[in-house]
Amino acid sequence: MFKFELNQLVNISISDEWGEVKGRAEYSAHENSYFVHYKAGDGRALTAWFDESDLHVVEDERHPGCAVYAGRELPLGAVVEEWCITDGT
C-alpha cells in the first residue's frame, strides 16, 4: 500500500524542499519509492527517486490533515470547491 498518491505534494524531509509525486514503485524487499519533481534550493527543477521514509505530506494550513495535490488548469467555466477527506490516521 502506498502512503502518497500520484500528483500529491510532498516535502523532502532532509532539505524541506517540496515537489509533486510523478511516479511510485513497490518492492518485495525494500520500502516504497516515489519519483518526485521538485524545485531545488538553488532554483533548479529536478526529478529524483526518494524512499517513502524520506518524505512527508504537504498539508493545507486551512484544513489540517488534508493532503495537497498539484494544480491543473481547469476548463473554462469550472468552479473550484474546497473539501477534505481524511482517513482518520
A tleap script that builds the chain and sets N, CA, C and O, in Angstrom:
source leaprc.protein.ff14SB
mol = sequence {
  NMET PHE LYS PHE GLU LEU ASN GLN LEU VAL
  ASN ILE SER ILE SER ASP GLU TRP GLY GLU
  VAL LYS GLY ARG ALA GLU TYR SER ALA HIE
  GLU ASN SER TYR PHE VAL HIE TYR LYS ALA
  GLY ASP GLY ARG ALA LEU THR ALA TRP PHE
  ASP GLU SER ASP LEU HIE VAL VAL GLU ASP
  GLU ARG HIE PRO GLY CYS ALA VAL TYR ALA
  GLY ARG GLU LEU PRO LEU GLY ALA VAL VAL
  GLU GLU TRP CYS ILE THR ASP GLY CTHR
}
set mol.1.N position { 0.837 -1.175 0.000 }
set mol.1.CA position { 0.000 0.000 0.000 }
set mol.1.C position { 0.892 1.253 0.000 }
set mol.1.O position { 1.872 1.327 0.742 }
set mol.2.N position { 0.544 2.211 -0.825 }
set mol.2.CA position { 1.328 3.434 -0.929 }
set mol.2.C position { 0.844 4.482 0.061 }
set mol.2.O position { -0.357 4.619 0.298 }
set mol.3.N position { 1.778 5.215 0.633 }
set mol.3.CA position { 1.454 6.291 1.567 }
set mol.3.C position { 1.060 7.567 0.830 }
set mol.3.O position { 0.249 8.344 1.333 }
set mol.4.N position { 1.625 7.792 -0.360 }
set mol.4.CA position { 1.381 9.005 -1.130 }
set mol.4.C position { 0.742 8.667 -2.472 }
set mol.4.O position { 1.019 7.620 -3.058 }
set mol.5.N position { -0.111 9.561 -2.947 }
set mol.5.CA position { -0.806 9.399 -4.222 }
set mol.5.C position { -0.045 10.103 -5.341 }
set mol.5.O position { 0.785 10.975 -5.082 }
set mol.6.N position { -0.328 9.725 -6.574 }
set mol.6.CA position { 0.224 10.441 -7.719 }
set mol.6.C position { -0.322 11.865 -7.714 }
set mol.6.O position { -1.485 12.083 -7.374 }
set mol.7.N position { 0.499 12.821 -8.085 }
set mol.7.CA position { 0.185 14.259 -8.125 }
set mol.7.C position { 0.093 14.910 -6.745 }
set mol.7.O position { -0.156 16.111 -6.648 }
set mol.8.N position { 0.291 14.134 -5.677 }
set mol.8.CA position { 0.257 14.713 -4.330 }
set mol.8.C position { 1.547 15.486 -4.079 }
set mol.8.O position { 2.612 15.102 -4.563 }
set mol.9.N position { 1.446 16.579 -3.319 }
set mol.9.CA position { 2.629 17.352 -2.963 }
set mol.9.C position { 3.229 16.778 -1.688 }
set mol.9.O position { 2.513 16.471 -0.735 }
set mol.10.N position { 4.562 16.635 -1.682 }
set mol.10.CA position { 5.282 16.076 -0.541 }
set mol.10.C position { 6.492 16.949 -0.215 }
set mol.10.O position { 7.041 17.618 -1.090 }
set mol.11.N position { 6.896 16.933 1.048 }
set mol.11.CA position { 8.132 17.577 1.482 }
set mol.11.C position { 9.231 16.534 1.520 }
set mol.11.O position { 8.995 15.384 1.893 }
set mol.12.N position { 10.430 16.936 1.135 }
set mol.12.CA position { 11.610 16.089 1.247 }
set mol.12.C position { 12.205 16.397 2.616 }
set mol.12.O position { 12.690 17.503 2.851 }
set mol.13.N position { 12.167 15.421 3.516 }
set mol.13.CA position { 12.482 15.642 4.928 }
set mol.13.C position { 13.857 16.248 5.162 }
set mol.13.O position { 13.984 17.152 5.988 }
set mol.14.N position { 14.872 15.792 4.478 }
set mol.14.CA position { 16.241 16.213 4.745 }
set mol.14.C position { 16.481 17.675 4.377 }
set mol.14.O position { 17.329 18.330 4.983 }
set mol.15.N position { 15.745 18.198 3.390 }
set mol.15.CA position { 16.015 19.553 2.904 }
set mol.15.C position { 14.827 20.502 3.032 }
set mol.15.O position { 14.972 21.708 2.833 }
set mol.16.N position { 13.679 19.974 3.355 }
set mol.16.CA position { 12.427 20.738 3.430 }
set mol.16.C position { 12.048 21.355 2.084 }
set mol.16.O position { 11.268 22.307 2.041 }
set mol.17.N position { 12.588 20.824 0.987 }
set mol.17.CA position { 12.115 21.199 -0.340 }
set mol.17.C position { 10.823 20.415 -0.574 }
set mol.17.O position { 10.554 19.438 0.124 }
set mol.18.N position { 10.035 20.835 -1.543 }
set mol.18.CA position { 8.796 20.126 -1.803 }
set mol.18.C position { 8.587 19.958 -3.291 }
set mol.18.O position { 9.130 20.706 -4.104 }
set mol.19.N position { 7.782 18.952 -3.635 }
set mol.19.CA position { 7.514 18.687 -5.036 }
set mol.19.C position { 6.302 17.806 -5.217 }
set mol.19.O position { 5.574 17.516 -4.268 }
set mol.20.N position { 6.097 17.383 -6.457 }
set mol.20.CA position { 4.930 16.592 -6.844 }
set mol.20.C position { 5.338 15.153 -7.132 }
set mol.20.O position { 6.327 14.908 -7.823 }
set mol.21.N position { 4.570 14.200 -6.600 }
set mol.21.CA position { 4.807 12.777 -6.868 }
set mol.21.C position { 4.405 12.492 -8.314 }
set mol.21.O position { 3.243 12.645 -8.691 }
set mol.22.N position { 5.381 12.077 -9.113 }
set mol.22.CA position { 5.156 11.767 -10.524 }
set mol.22.C position { 5.098 10.267 -10.793 }
set mol.22.O position { 4.549 9.835 -11.806 }
set mol.23.N position { 5.671 9.468 -9.877 }
set mol.23.CA position { 5.675 8.021 -10.054 }
set mol.23.C position { 5.880 7.323 -8.728 }
set mol.23.O position { 6.323 7.934 -7.755 }
set mol.24.N position { 5.552 6.023 -8.690 }
set mol.24.CA position { 5.705 5.230 -7.469 }
set mol.24.C position { 6.230 3.852 -7.836 }
set mol.24.O position { 5.980 3.347 -8.931 }
set mol.25.N position { 6.960 3.254 -6.905 }
set mol.25.CA position { 7.458 1.898 -7.113 }
set mol.25.C position { 7.372 1.128 -5.809 }
set mol.25.O position { 7.642 1.671 -4.738 }
set mol.26.N position { 6.992 -0.147 -5.905 }
set mol.26.CA position { 6.982 -1.000 -4.727 }
set mol.26.C position { 7.921 -2.179 -4.968 }
set mol.26.O position { 8.111 -2.621 -6.101 }
set mol.27.N position { 8.494 -2.670 -3.895 }
set mol.27.CA position { 9.498 -3.720 -3.969 }
set mol.27.C position { 9.175 -4.818 -2.963 }
set mol.27.O position { 8.491 -4.571 -1.970 }
set mol.28.N position { 9.655 -6.008 -3.212 }
set mol.28.CA position { 9.407 -7.111 -2.285 }
set mol.28.C position { 10.301 -7.042 -1.057 }
set mol.28.O position { 9.931 -7.557 -0.002 }
set mol.29.N position { 11.474 -6.414 -1.169 }
set mol.29.CA position { 12.415 -6.415 -0.045 }
set mol.29.C position { 12.933 -5.018 0.284 }
set mol.29.O position { 14.040 -4.881 0.804 }
set mol.30.N position { 12.145 -3.973 -0.014 }
set mol.30.CA position { 12.555 -2.599 0.261 }
set mol.30.C position { 11.299 -1.757 0.390 }
set mol.30.O position { 10.247 -2.131 -0.129 }
set mol.31.N position { 11.394 -0.618 1.079 }
set mol.31.CA position { 10.229 0.251 1.222 }
set mol.31.C position { 9.847 0.880 -0.113 }
set mol.31.O position { 10.654 0.919 -1.042 }
set mol.32.N position { 8.631 1.365 -0.202 }
set mol.32.CA position { 8.154 2.023 -1.415 }
set mol.32.C position { 9.025 3.232 -1.743 }
set mol.32.O position { 9.595 3.864 -0.854 }
set mol.33.N position { 9.118 3.541 -3.033 }
set mol.33.CA position { 9.866 4.706 -3.503 }
set mol.33.C position { 8.953 5.569 -4.354 }
set mol.33.O position { 7.981 5.092 -4.939 }
set mol.34.N position { 9.294 6.868 -4.409 }
set mol.34.CA position { 8.484 7.838 -5.142 }
set mol.34.C position { 9.379 8.694 -6.023 }
set mol.34.O position { 10.438 9.152 -5.594 }
set mol.35.N position { 8.943 8.904 -7.260 }
set mol.35.CA position { 9.630 9.757 -8.224 }
set mol.35.C position { 9.032 11.148 -8.071 }
set mol.35.O position { 7.869 11.362 -8.414 }
set mol.36.N position { 9.815 12.101 -7.558 }
set mol.36.CA position { 9.315 13.421 -7.192 }
set mol.36.C position { 9.966 14.488 -8.065 }
set mol.36.O position { 11.187 14.535 -8.209 }
set mol.37.N position { 9.130 15.340 -8.643 }
set mol.37.CA position { 9.598 16.500 -9.403 }
set mol.37.C position { 9.526 17.689 -8.456 }
set mol.37.O position { 8.453 18.008 -7.943 }
set mol.38.N position { 10.666 18.355 -8.217 }
set mol.38.CA position { 10.711 19.409 -7.204 }
set mol.38.C position { 11.652 20.529 -7.616 }
set mol.38.O position { 12.482 20.373 -8.512 }
set mol.39.N position { 11.505 21.654 -6.945 }
set mol.39.CA position { 12.391 22.794 -7.152 }
set mol.39.C position { 13.456 22.746 -6.074 }
set mol.39.O position { 13.144 22.853 -4.887 }
set mol.40.N position { 14.697 22.589 -6.470 }
set mol.40.CA position { 15.812 22.503 -5.528 }
set mol.40.C position { 16.073 23.864 -4.886 }
set mol.40.O position { 15.626 24.895 -5.389 }
set mol.41.N position { 16.791 23.854 -3.788 }
set mol.41.CA position { 17.110 25.082 -3.065 }
set mol.41.C position { 17.825 26.120 -3.908 }
set mol.41.O position { 17.730 27.316 -3.632 }
set mol.42.N position { 18.539 25.677 -4.932 }
set mol.42.CA position { 19.256 26.621 -5.801 }
set mol.42.C position { 18.403 27.079 -6.989 }
set mol.42.O position { 18.893 27.787 -7.869 }
set mol.43.N position { 17.121 26.674 -7.011 }
set mol.43.CA position { 16.208 27.122 -8.054 }
set mol.43.C position { 16.052 26.195 -9.239 }
set mol.43.O position { 15.170 26.405 -10.072 }
set mol.44.N position { 16.896 25.165 -9.337 }
set mol.44.CA position { 16.792 24.237 -10.461 }
set mol.44.C position { 15.607 23.301 -10.278 }
set mol.44.O position { 15.278 22.927 -9.153 }
set mol.45.N position { 14.963 22.919 -11.382 }
set mol.45.CA position { 13.907 21.909 -11.353 }
set mol.45.C position { 14.578 20.545 -11.486 }
set mol.45.O position { 15.340 20.314 -12.425 }
set mol.46.N position { 14.298 19.649 -10.554 }
set mol.46.CA position { 14.896 18.317 -10.538 }
set mol.46.C position { 13.829 17.255 -10.374 }
set mol.46.O position { 12.737 17.533 -9.880 }
set mol.47.N position { 14.140 16.046 -10.785 }
set mol.47.CA position { 13.282 14.897 -10.555 }
set mol.47.C position { 14.171 13.773 -10.057 }
set mol.47.O position { 15.195 13.464 -10.667 }
set mol.48.N position { 13.772 13.152 -8.929 }
set mol.48.CA position { 14.599 12.104 -8.339 }
set mol.48.C position { 13.719 11.125 -7.563 }
set mol.48.O position { 12.589 11.439 -7.192 }
set mol.49.N position { 14.272 9.920 -7.327 }
set mol.49.CA position { 13.594 8.901 -6.523 }
set mol.49.C position { 13.922 9.113 -5.054 }
set mol.49.O position { 15.065 9.399 -4.696 }
set mol.50.N position { 12.898 8.970 -4.197 }
set mol.50.CA position { 13.065 9.069 -2.747 }
set mol.50.C position { 12.343 7.904 -2.087 }
set mol.50.O position { 11.273 7.490 -2.532 }
set mol.51.N position { 12.948 7.373 -1.008 }
set mol.51.CA position { 12.267 6.352 -0.216 }
set mol.51.C position { 11.098 6.986 0.524 }
set mol.51.O position { 11.114 8.178 0.831 }
set mol.52.N position { 10.086 6.174 0.806 }
set mol.52.CA position { 8.893 6.665 1.499 }
set mol.52.C position { 9.232 7.347 2.825 }
set mol.52.O position { 8.606 8.343 3.189 }
set mol.53.N position { 10.216 6.817 3.545 }
set mol.53.CA position { 10.583 7.380 4.848 }
set mol.53.C position { 11.290 8.735 4.727 }
set mol.53.O position { 11.457 9.432 5.728 }
set mol.54.N position { 11.703 9.110 3.524 }
set mol.54.CA position { 12.372 10.400 3.296 }
set mol.54.C position { 11.389 11.517 2.974 }
set mol.54.O position { 11.798 12.663 2.786 }
set mol.55.N position { 10.096 11.199 2.909 }
set mol.55.CA position { 9.083 12.168 2.504 }
set mol.55.C position { 8.008 12.318 3.569 }
set mol.55.O position { 7.770 11.402 4.356 }
set mol.56.N position { 7.370 13.463 3.589 }
set mol.56.CA position { 6.170 13.632 4.400 }
set mol.56.C position { 5.187 14.521 3.650 }
set mol.56.O position { 5.570 15.291 2.769 }
set mol.57.N position { 3.935 14.402 4.008 }
set mol.57.CA position { 2.851 15.047 3.277 }
set mol.57.C position { 2.869 16.566 3.453 }
set mol.57.O position { 3.158 17.068 4.539 }
set mol.58.N position { 2.562 17.283 2.388 }
set mol.58.CA position { 2.300 18.716 2.462 }
set mol.58.C position { 0.827 18.834 2.828 }
set mol.58.O position { -0.034 18.286 2.140 }
set mol.59.N position { 0.535 19.555 3.922 }
set mol.59.CA position { -0.853 19.710 4.366 }
set mol.59.C position { -1.360 21.111 4.071 }
set mol.59.O position { -0.587 22.068 4.041 }
set mol.60.N position { -2.652 21.222 3.856 }
set mol.60.CA position { -3.312 22.509 3.665 }
set mol.60.C position { -3.427 23.170 5.032 }
set mol.60.O position { -4.070 22.624 5.928 }
set mol.61.N position { -2.816 24.336 5.203 }
set mol.61.CA position { -2.835 25.027 6.500 }
set mol.61.C position { -4.250 25.357 6.951 }
set mol.61.O position { -4.526 25.403 8.149 }
set mol.62.N position { -5.143 25.587 6.002 }
set mol.62.CA position { -6.533 25.907 6.346 }
set mol.62.C position { -7.332 24.673 6.751 }
set mol.62.O position { -8.375 24.778 7.396 }
set mol.63.N position { -6.820 23.487 6.358 }
set mol.63.CA position { -7.516 22.234 6.628 }
set mol.63.C position { -6.501 21.201 7.118 }
set mol.63.O position { -6.115 20.315 6.355 }
set mol.64.N position { -6.058 21.297 8.385 }
set mol.64.CA position { -5.054 20.348 8.903 }
set mol.64.C position { -5.484 18.896 8.674 }
set mol.64.O position { -6.642 18.528 8.874 }
set mol.65.N position { -4.522 18.097 8.253 }
set mol.65.CA position { -4.778 16.689 7.986 }
set mol.65.C position { -5.161 16.394 6.553 }
set mol.65.O position { -5.263 15.229 6.168 }
set mol.66.N position { -5.376 17.439 5.746 }
set mol.66.CA position { -5.751 17.248 4.349 }
set mol.66.C position { -4.530 17.390 3.445 }
set mol.66.O position { -3.770 18.353 3.551 }
set mol.67.N position { -4.360 16.434 2.572 }
set mol.67.CA position { -3.253 16.464 1.619 }
set mol.67.C position { -3.495 17.537 0.568 }
set mol.67.O position { -4.623 17.983 0.361 }
set mol.68.N position { -2.409 17.945 -0.096 }
set mol.68.CA position { -2.480 18.931 -1.167 }
set mol.68.C position { -2.006 18.262 -2.447 }
set mol.68.O position { -1.020 17.525 -2.447 }
set mol.69.N position { -2.713 18.524 -3.532 }
set mol.69.CA position { -2.372 17.952 -4.826 }
set mol.69.C position { -1.979 19.055 -5.794 }
set mol.69.O position { -2.408 20.200 -5.652 }
set mol.70.N position { -1.160 18.705 -6.778 }
set mol.70.CA position { -0.692 19.676 -7.760 }
set mol.70.C position { -1.874 20.233 -8.538 }
set mol.70.O position { -2.792 19.501 -8.906 }
set mol.71.N position { -1.840 21.519 -8.778 }
set mol.71.CA position { -2.914 22.174 -9.508 }
set mol.71.C position { -2.854 21.873 -10.993 }
set mol.71.O position { -1.790 21.622 -11.558 }
set mol.72.N position { -3.982 21.904 -11.584 }
set mol.72.CA position { -4.088 21.701 -13.023 }
set mol.72.C position { -4.952 22.823 -13.585 }
set mol.72.O position { -5.809 23.363 -12.886 }
set mol.73.N position { -4.727 23.168 -14.834 }
set mol.73.CA position { -5.550 24.190 -15.462 }
set mol.73.C position { -6.961 23.646 -15.631 }
set mol.73.O position { -7.154 22.551 -16.161 }
set mol.74.N position { -7.937 24.409 -15.184 }
set mol.74.CA position { -9.327 23.976 -15.244 }
set mol.74.C position { -9.968 24.418 -16.554 }
set mol.74.O position { -9.581 25.431 -17.135 }
set mol.75.N position { -10.952 23.649 -17.011 }
set mol.75.CA position { -11.676 24.064 -18.218 }
set mol.75.C position { -12.427 25.366 -17.973 }
set mol.75.O position { -12.764 25.686 -16.833 }
set mol.76.N position { -12.685 26.103 -19.019 }
set mol.76.CA position { -13.411 27.357 -18.938 }
set mol.76.C position { -14.760 27.123 -18.263 }
set mol.76.O position { -15.516 26.241 -18.671 }
set mol.77.N position { -15.063 27.914 -17.227 }
set mol.77.CA position { -16.331 27.804 -16.518 }
set mol.77.C position { -16.319 26.853 -15.330 }
set mol.77.O position { -17.308 26.778 -14.601 }
set mol.78.N position { -15.231 26.128 -15.116 }
set mol.78.CA position { -15.160 25.201 -13.985 }
set mol.78.C position { -15.096 25.983 -12.681 }
set mol.78.O position { -14.576 27.098 -12.640 }
set mol.79.N position { -15.628 25.392 -11.621 }
set mol.79.CA position { -15.667 26.024 -10.313 }
set mol.79.C position { -14.873 25.168 -9.329 }
set mol.79.O position { -15.008 23.944 -9.315 }
set mol.80.N position { -14.044 25.814 -8.505 }
set mol.80.CA position { -13.257 25.109 -7.502 }
set mol.80.C position { -13.996 25.149 -6.177 }
set mol.80.O position { -14.409 26.217 -5.726 }
set mol.81.N position { -14.165 23.992 -5.553 }
set mol.81.CA position { -14.779 23.906 -4.234 }
set mol.81.C position { -13.757 23.313 -3.275 }
set mol.81.O position { -13.009 22.408 -3.645 }
set mol.82.N position { -13.721 23.818 -2.040 }
set mol.82.CA position { -12.822 23.268 -1.028 }
set mol.82.C position { -13.499 22.091 -0.354 }
set mol.82.O position { -14.669 22.169 0.019 }
set mol.83.N position { -12.758 20.992 -0.197 }
set mol.83.CA position { -13.249 19.829 0.514 }
set mol.83.C position { -12.067 19.020 0.991 }
set mol.83.O position { -10.955 19.177 0.486 }
set mol.84.N position { -12.297 18.173 1.942 }
set mol.84.CA position { -11.224 17.357 2.508 }
set mol.84.C position { -11.785 16.014 2.940 }
set mol.84.O position { -12.833 15.944 3.582 }
set mol.85.N position { -11.084 14.957 2.585 }
set mol.85.CA position { -11.421 13.623 3.063 }
set mol.85.C position { -10.218 13.134 3.848 }
set mol.85.O position { -9.111 13.093 3.310 }
set mol.86.N position { -10.406 12.766 5.096 }
set mol.86.CA position { -9.318 12.210 5.889 }
set mol.86.C position { -9.620 10.762 6.185 }
set mol.86.O position { -10.780 10.358 6.269 }
set mol.87.N position { -8.568 9.985 6.341 }
set mol.87.CA position { -8.757 8.557 6.618 }
set mol.87.C position { -8.720 8.256 8.116 }
set mol.87.O position { -8.752 7.091 8.511 }
set mol.88.N position { -8.654 9.286 8.946 }
set mol.88.CA position { -8.690 9.090 10.387 }
set mol.88.C position { -7.356 8.763 11.022 }
set mol.88.O position { -7.285 8.523 12.227 }
set mol.89.N position { -6.271 8.748 10.207 }
set mol.89.CA position { -4.949 8.465 10.794 }
set mol.89.C position { -4.177 9.731 10.969 }
set mol.89.O position { -3.043 9.702 11.447 }
savepdb mol mol.pdb
quit
